[in-house]
Amino acid sequence: TNNNNTNNNNTNNNNTNNNNTNNNNANNNNTNSNNTNSFININESNCRTNGLGDFKIINDGLLFYILYYCSATDYLSLMLTSRAFYLFGSDDELWRYKIYDILGWDWSEKFDWKGTWRGTVLSLLYNEKYPNTKPIFDFSKIEHPYTASKKIFSFNPEETHIFMTGFVGGLMHRRCYQRMYPTSFLDLPTSHVDRRSNLTYQQFVEEYEKASKPVILTDLIGDWPAMTRWNVNSNSHSHSNQVTDNQATDNQTTDNQAEHEKISNFEKNYGNIVFKMATRVKSKRIKMHLKQYLKYYNNQLDIEPLYLFQSDFEKLDKQLLTDYGDLSKIFGQDLLDLLTFSTRPFNRWIITGTAQTGTPFHVDPLTSSAWNALIVGRKRWALYPPSFKAPPGKYSHFHEDRFFRFEVEPMAWYLEHYPFLPLELKPWECVQRPGEVIFVPSGWWHSVLNLDNTVAVTQNFCSEQNFPFVWAHLLRSAKDEPDTDSDVQRVKEWRLKLNPELLKKGEDYAKIVNISSSDSDDSDNDKENQNDNKDTNNDQKLLESKIQLEDNNKTSILLSNE
């Protein structure tokens, strides 16, 4: 508070008590001053302590949380305050949130990726203030902090560096380490999941679906038009590895830039279609043209990159549906197709993401089974059988940059949880490669991490084999949440459309897990009694129990003990 900021040009200055003095004299004897200017003194031992002032007592996570509520203009002001606040104010994750203040959730009209969120936000703000005016600065020239920090080790005398001290470990280190970690290190030479080809439908049902066992099928999609029409890179696999391993190097913006600027087949065929992107807010989706997304996709260093996750994509362009083939010859009829459009849940998605994107641990909706066909890139899968109540590390109750219970993203899980798991808690693991289809049985927990730029199509399905589990789930949902009409309507529709024998299998299994079909019919009248007598173990029973119905309609239960 006693900062004088004096520019003293006296050649014989002996004032050792002068605070925050910027002395330009080479013979300055003020070497004992503790309050030197915290922005330009590179010899300072701890720029965090001196540069944050009273904010130094707050950990990095809480300080980021406070800064989240500031504006883009505030960030620019903070960056001029000290080296420490320059580091916080230039954090691209903070700038990422500011774009919602400008564009909301529909980015299809104005979004133009500039290589960083800071550059993109500043470009949008400039265009708002000075429409139809050429910017005086190229916002795409703003470097990402991770790229800039790597240049320190190049010792290029023409580069200007701002050295940071006092930031040891913690949030800053973890973020940078996670983003710079090469996903090629996470490839697996072996697999816990069988790889099979030339399987018949009966073989698949007997060996994998009834046994509740994942499998990778290698010969189903080689002739799909999507294998060429959905290609996002001119040399998808080798090029993706190069981007992943060297993404933050200087070569990314030079040697690889020309490669990225080529229009891919995916962009050429569907670039003007508006797709939806998954966000950290689960109920919200960003709308963006595919060509806008691919520009971002090929030149970003986000910790949790945007993930294209589009359901019911046939509404956007029917050609997308014809680009991939029918897999019912191996997975059988999908009973979800018997439901009307208003009651059928979303069951197929196009998924496109860069390296380090993915999905946290989850069980598929309605405890349905799923297949995932990979067009481009590699995916690492971690799977746990239904006997697990929840995978280890699925949730984190405290995190330095979070203040609530949240699902751990796949990349963070592999770096922070996976290495410390005992052998008995290790998941089933495999790496899916281009042209392969993985089958995930009903009730299995699974998490997916993209090792490269990837494009895939996935579909949840209900077959005759997993119908009892789906039916029991619907009955329980209709019983516990009678105000939700969708599951009640699905129950009524299936009762009308399914053959009696299959329906009886579902009813028998529902009785085994203590769910009565009649409960869903009179749920409105008995809602209070149902809540009092609710069996809190129903969810676990649904996941742990496996049923095998014999021809004589006798029922036996097989608990998953994998």
N, C-alpha and C positions, 0 to 999 in steps of 0.2 A: 504493500500500500504506500510505501515511501519511495516508489520508483521515480527517479529523476530523469532517466533517459537522456543524459547530457552528452553532447558530442564535444568532447574536450580535446582540443588540438595543442594543448600546452606540452612542450617537449619534456618538461621536468615535473610532470604531475606525480605528487607523492600522496595523494588523498586515498588512502587504503580503505576508508569507510564509505566511499562513494558507491551507492547502490545502482545496479543496472546501468553502468557506464559503458558507452561504446567509444573506446579510446582508439583513435587511429594512429597514435604515435608509436613508433617501433620501440621506443625506450620507456614505454609505460610500465611503471612499477606496481601497478594495482593488481598484483597477482593473487592477493588473498581475499578478493571480493567473492562472496558466496552468491550474490544475486546478479549474475551476468545475464545478458540477454538470452532467453531460452530458445530463440529461433535460429540465431546465427552462430552460437558457440558450439562447434562440433566436438570440443574436448570435454564437454559437460558429461559427468559420470552417469547422471540419471535424468534424462530429459522428461521422463514421465512425471516424476515427482515435482520438478521445478516448473514444468510447462502446464500442468493441469491445475495448479493452485489448490484451492480447497477441494476440488474434485478428485484429488489424488487418493483420498480415503475410500473412494468408490471403486469396486472392481470393474474390469472392462465390460463384463456382461451387463451390469446395471447401468453403466454409463451409456452403452449402446441403446439400452431400453429407453433411457431418458431422451437421447438424441433422436430416437424414432419419431417423437412428437414435434420435432423442429422442422422448419421449412428448408427448401433448397437454398434460399438466400441466407438462412442461418448457417448452413454448412459452409458456404463460401466465406462468410465472416469469420467463422471459427478457424478456417484453414489459414487465415492471416494472423492468428493470435500467437501460436507457438508451434514448435515441431510436433509436440504431442497431439495438439488439437488438429494439426494438419493431417496426422495419421488417421485420427477418428473421422474427420470431415471428408476425407477422400475415400473412405471405405465404400466399396461399390455395393455392398449389401444394403447399406442405408439408402443410397440413391435409388436403389431398385424399388423401394416402397413409395418413393415420391411420384413415380409415373402413374400410380393409381389415382393420385390427386388430380392429375391432368387429364388422363384418358378414361378413367373408370375401368370397366371390364371389357369394353369393345375397342380393340386396338386396330381394327381392320382398316380404318381410314387414314390415320395420321402416324402410325408407328413406323419409324425408320431407324433401324439399329445402327449405332455409330461405333460399335466395338466395346463400349463400356456403358453402364447405366448412367454414370455421371455425364458422359458426352451426349447420350440420348436425351436425358432430361433437360440439359441446358439447351440443346438444339430445339426441343419443343417449346421451351420457355421463350427462346429468342424469336422463333417463328410466330408465337402468339403476340409478342410485343411489337415486332417489326415484320408484319406479313408482307409477302412478295418482295422481300429485300434479301439480297445475297449476304450471308453472314460474313463478318469481318474475320472470323476465325473458323478453321476447320475442326469441328468438334470430334471428328474421327481420329484426330491426332492425340487425343488425351489417352495416356497410357494407363493400363490397369495396374494397381499397386503391386501385384505379384510379378508382373512382367518387369516393372521398373526395379523392383528389389533384386531381381536376378542380375541386372546389369551392373550392380555393385561389384560383382566378382569378375567382370570383364576388364576392369582397370583401364577403361578407355579414357584418356585425358580430356577428350572433348565432351564427355558426359558429366553432368552436374548431379551430385548425389546429396540427399538430405539424410544424414545418418541418425538412426533412432537408437536410444539407449534406455534401459530400464524396463523394456517389454520382454520379460523372460517367461517362457512357458505360457500356460493359460489359454485364453480364448484366441488371441492373435496367432499364437504359434499353431494351435490346433487347426484353425481355419486354413492357414497357409499350407500346413503339412497335408491336410486332407485334399486340398485342391491340386497340389503339385504331385501327389502320389501317383505313380504310373499304374494304370489299371492292368497293364500287361503282366505285372507281378502277381495278379490275382487269377491268372489263367491256371487251369488244373490239368496235369498230365494224365490223371486217372479219373474215374467216375464211379459213384455208388449206384448209378442208374443204368439199367441195361440199354444197349443200343441194338435195335432189331430192324430187320428189313424182311420184306416178303411175308408179312404176317397176314393170316386170314382173319376174318371177323371172329370166328369161333376161337381161334388161338388167342386173340387179343382179349376176349371176354374171359376165357378160362384162366389164362396165365397172369393177367394184369388187372382187369376191371373187377372181377370177383375177388381176387386176392388183395385188392386195394394197394396196388404197387405201381409207382411211377415208371414210365418207360419213354425212351427217345426213339422215334421212328424216322428212319433216314431216307426213305425212298417214296415219299408221298407227294411232294410238291415241286419236283424238278421241272415239270412241264407247265407250271402255272405262268400265265402272262405277267403276273406281278413280279416274277423274278427279274424281269428286265424293266417293266414299266414303273416299278416302285424303287428303282435304284437311285440312291441319293448321292452317290459318288461315282466318278468315272472309273475308279478302281477301288471298289468298296472296301474289301477286306484289308489289303495291304496299306491303302491310304489311310484308313481309319486308325490302324495301329500307329502310323507315323504321327498323326495328329494327337493321339492320346499320350504318347510317350514324350513328345517334345512340344506340348501345346504352349508352354510359357516361354519358349526360347525366342530369340530374335528372328530365327528363320521362319517362325509361324506367320509373321506379317510380311515376309518377303518371298521366299521360295515357294511357300504353299499358297500364297494369295492368288496367284494366277490359276492354280488348280481349283480353288474354291469358286472362283468367278465363273467357271464353266457351268452352264445350265445343265443340271442333272435331268435324267429321264422323269423322275418324280415331279420336279418343278415344271418341266416342259408340258407334262400331261395334266397336272392338277394345280399349278401354281396360283391360279386366280380363285381357287375355292377357299372359303373361310372355314378353318378348323377350330376346334376348341383345345385349349391347353390346360393341363392340370396345374393347380397352384397349391400353395401351403394352406389356403383356406379351402377346406375340402368341399364345401357346398358351392364354391365359385369356380367358374371357368373363364379363361381369357379367350376372346375371339380374335383370330389373326389369320391373314392370308397365308397360305403355305409358302409362297415365295418370301414373305416377310420373315416367317419362322426359320426357313432354311438359311437366310442371311445371318440371322442370330446364331443358329445351330452350328455354323462352321467357324465362328469367330467369337468365342466367349470363354470366360474363366470363372463362371459362377460356381458357388459351392453346391447349390441345389438348382441345376439348370431347368429351364422350362421343359415340359414334357408333353408332347402332342398325344392326346388321349381322346379319340373321337369315337363315340358310340353311334349306332344307326347311321353309318356313313353312306348307306345306299340312298338316303334322302338327298345327299349333296350331289352325287353323281352316280347313276346306276352302273356306269362302267367300272367303278371301284368294286362292286359286288361281283361282276363277271371276271375281274382280274384274277380271282382265286377260285379254286375248284371246290367240289363237294367232297367232304371227307366222311359222309355217312356210311360209305362202304366199309369203313374200319370202326367208326364210333357208333354206328347205328342211328335210328331215328331220334331226333331231338323232340321230346314231348313238350317242350316249351313252345314249339311251333303250333301246337294245338290251341294255344291261348289267343284271344283276340289282341289286336294292337294295343288297346287301352289297358289291358291287364298283363301283357307279356313284359317281363322285366328286360332291361338292357342286357343283351347277352353276347354281343360281338363288338369288337373295337379294333380300329387301326391305332397302332402305337409306334411313335417315332421319337427317339431321344438320343442325346449325345452320350459319350462315355461319362460315367458316374451318375447318370439318371437311373431310375428304377422305382420299385414299389416296396414299401415296408412289409413286414410279415402280416398276412391276412388269410382268412378262409374265404373262398369264393361265395358270392351271394346265394342264398337258399341252400347252402351246403351242396351246390351242384359240382359236377366234375368240369374239367376244362382242358382244352388243347391250345397250344401256342405254336404258330408256324412262323419261323424266323426267315425273313427275306434277305436282310443285310446285317452283317456284324456278328458279335458274339454276346451271349448272355450267361451270367453265372447264376445258378439256382441254388438256393438253400431251402430244404424241405424238412418238415417235422410231421410225423404221423399224428392221427387224431387223438392218440393217447396222451399227448401233451396238452395241458390246459392252456398254456401259452409258451411260445419259444423264449428261451433266456435272452434277456436284453431287448425284448420287443418294446417295452416302455421305459422311459427315463422319467423319474419323478423330480429330479433336479438337474439343471444344466445351467452353465454359467450364462448362456445367452437365451435361456427360456425360464419362465417362472410358472410353469404349469405342467401337468402330465402330458406327454406327447409321444408319438411314435418315432422311433429312431430310424432315420433314413439308412438305406442299405450301405452306402459307402462308410458312414460313421460307424455302423454296426460292425463291419469287417475290420475297421481299424481300432475300435475302442472296446469291443466285446468279444469278438471271435477269437483273438489270440489267447484269451484267458479262460476259455471254456474247457472244462475237463473232458476227457475222451467220451464219457458216457452221454454228454450233452451236445456233442458235435452233431450237426445236421446231416441228412442225406445231401450229397452235393454232386453237381455236374456242370459242365459248360456246354451250352447249346450253340451249334455252329450253323452257318447259313445253309438253308435247304432242309433243316431238320424240324421235326414236330415233336414237342414234348407233351405227354399226357399227365395231368395232375388229378389224382383220384379225389372223390368226394371227401370233404372234411379235412384234407391235408393243409397244414400251414405252409406257406411258401413266400419267399422273398426273392426279388429279381434285381440283379445289378448289371447294367449294360457296361461291357468292357470296351465297346467301340461305338461309333455312330451306328444306330440300329433302326431297322424298320421291321415290324412284325404285325401279324393279324392274330387275334385270339378270340376264342368263343367258349362261353359256358354252355353246358348242355345237360339235359336230364334224360338219361336212358332208362330202359327197363330195369337195369341192374341197380342204379342209384336212386330210382324213384322212391323207394320207401323212406330214404333219409330226407329227400326233398319234401315229401308229403308230410312227414312228421314235423319238419321245420315250419311248414306253412300252417299246420294245425296249431302248433305252439304259438306262433306269431299272432294268429287270429284270436287265440285264447287270451294272450297276455296284453295285446294291443287291439282291442275290439274297435277302437275309434279309427284304425287304419283300414280303409276299405279294400286296398289292393289285394292283400293276402286272402281276405275273406272271399273276394270275387274269384280269385284263382282257384280256391277250393271248390266253389260252386261250379265253375266252368269245367274243371277236370272231372268232377263227379258225373257230369252230363256226357262227356266225350270219351273218357277212358273205358276200356273193356273191364267188365266186373272182376275178372281174375287178377288183373294188375292192381286194381283199386283195393281188392281184398288184401293183397300183399302189403300195401301201404297202411291199411287199417290195422293189420296184425302187428306191424312194427311199431305203430303209434301206441298200441296198447302196452307193448313191451317197455317203452320208455314213459309209461304213465301219462299218455296224452289221449284223451277220448275224443273221437270225432264229434260226438254230440256237444262237447264243450264249446266248440266254435259256433254252433248253431244258436245256443241260448246264452251266449256270452254277455249280452246286454242285461239279462235278468239276473245272472249270477256273478256279475263282475266283482262285487265286494267279497263274496265267498271265495272266488277264484284267487283274488289277491291274498287273502288270509291263508289259503292252503297251497299257495304256489310252491312247487318243488324247485328249490334253488339249484338242484343238481341236474335239471333237465338238459341244459346246454351241454354239460359234460357228457351226459349219457348219449345225447345225439351224436356227439363227436367220437366217443370211445366205442360205441356199440357198432358192430358190423353184423349184418344179418344175411343168412343164406337160406332161401326158401326152397324147400324140396318140392318135387312134383305133386306129392300128396297133400300139399298145403300145410305140412307140418313145419314148424319154425324152430330153428336153432340159432343161438347167438354166438358170435365169434368176437371176442374183445381183441382190439388191436394191441398186440404186445411187441411190435417191431422195435 
